[in-house]
Amino acid sequence: MMLKDVVLLTKDNDKNKDPLNHIVNYSEQILHSARVTELNGATAQNNAVGKQYDHSYVIRLEGIYNADKVAFLDDYRANKSDVLQISQLRRHHFKTDIYCGDTEVRS
């Protein structure tokens, strides 16, 4: 387990007035010292999220949060395209677990 700063990205719900503009805007919420565990191996990934990724993580947060995507703050500041896809978001008593990965492996 390691502590990392993360960025939660949530889709803005503002209606776009231009029907031909399909750009999605995200709001950013930075959280410091999230507990991050990297899932190594196909079996661990399949057991946790039912999919395999090149890299997959479990991010544990104190509090109840929503997000559509997530990124590690250092990577996100350097290159805003380094964003992880959320495969599952689980909420427990005042805690949120985010299961995410970068590139899904297809066989």
Helices and strands as residue ranges (DSSP letters): E 2-11, E 26-39, H 42-49, E 56-62, E 69-72, H 73-78, E 84-92, E 95-101
